């Protein structure tokens, strides 16, 4: 594997992670009711009232 292909792979992964972050941020800026309507996973934990991160939905490690 060459240096350029490694840099390209890292840049692609960074771009995908940034897009996921921006999407999550935009959806989280919506009211909880709208998040539930569109089926956003774990929009609100009804037991504790806390909001969760993307978690396994976006492939991130918890």
C-alpha positions in Angstrom: 0.0 0.0 0.0 1.5 3.3 -1.0 1.5 6.5 1.0 -0.9 8.2 -1.4 -3.5 5.4 -1.1 -3.2 5.5 2.6 -3.7 9.3 2.7 -6.7 8.9 0.3 -8.3 6.3 2.5 -7.9 8.4 5.6 -9.3 11.4 3.8 -12.3 9.4 2.7 -12.9 8.1 6.2 -12.6 11.6 7.6 -15.1 12.9 5.1 -17.6 10.2 5.9 -17.3 10.8 9.7 -17.8 14.6 9.1 -20.9 14.0 7.1 -22.3 11.7 9.8 -21.5 14.3 12.4 -23.2 17.1 10.4 -26.3 14.9 9.8 -26.6 14.0 13.5 -26.2 17.7 14.5 -28.9 18.8 12.0 -31.3 16.1 13.2 -30.6 16.8 16.9 -31.4 20.5 16.3 -35.0 19.4 15.5 -37.6 19.2 18.2 -37.9 15.8 19.9 -41.3 15.3 18.5 -40.0 15.6 14.9 -37.1 13.3 15.7 -39.6 10.6 16.8 -41.7 11.2 13.7 -38.8 10.5 11.4 -37.7 7.5 13.4 -34.4 8.9 14.7 -33.0 6.1 16.8 -33.1 6.6 20.5 -34.4 10.2 20.2 -35.1 10.3 23.9 -34.8 7.7 26.6 -38.3 7.8 28.1 -37.1 6.4 31.4 -34.3 9.0 32.2 -35.1 11.7 29.7 -31.6 11.8 28.4 -30.5 11.9 24.8 -28.1 9.4 23.4 -25.3 9.8 20.8 -25.4 8.0 17.4 -23.9 4.9 18.9 -24.0 1.7 16.8 -26.4 3.3 14.3 -23.6 5.1 12.5 -21.0 2.4 13.1 -19.4 4.2 15.9 -18.1 2.4 19.0 -20.0 3.0 22.2 
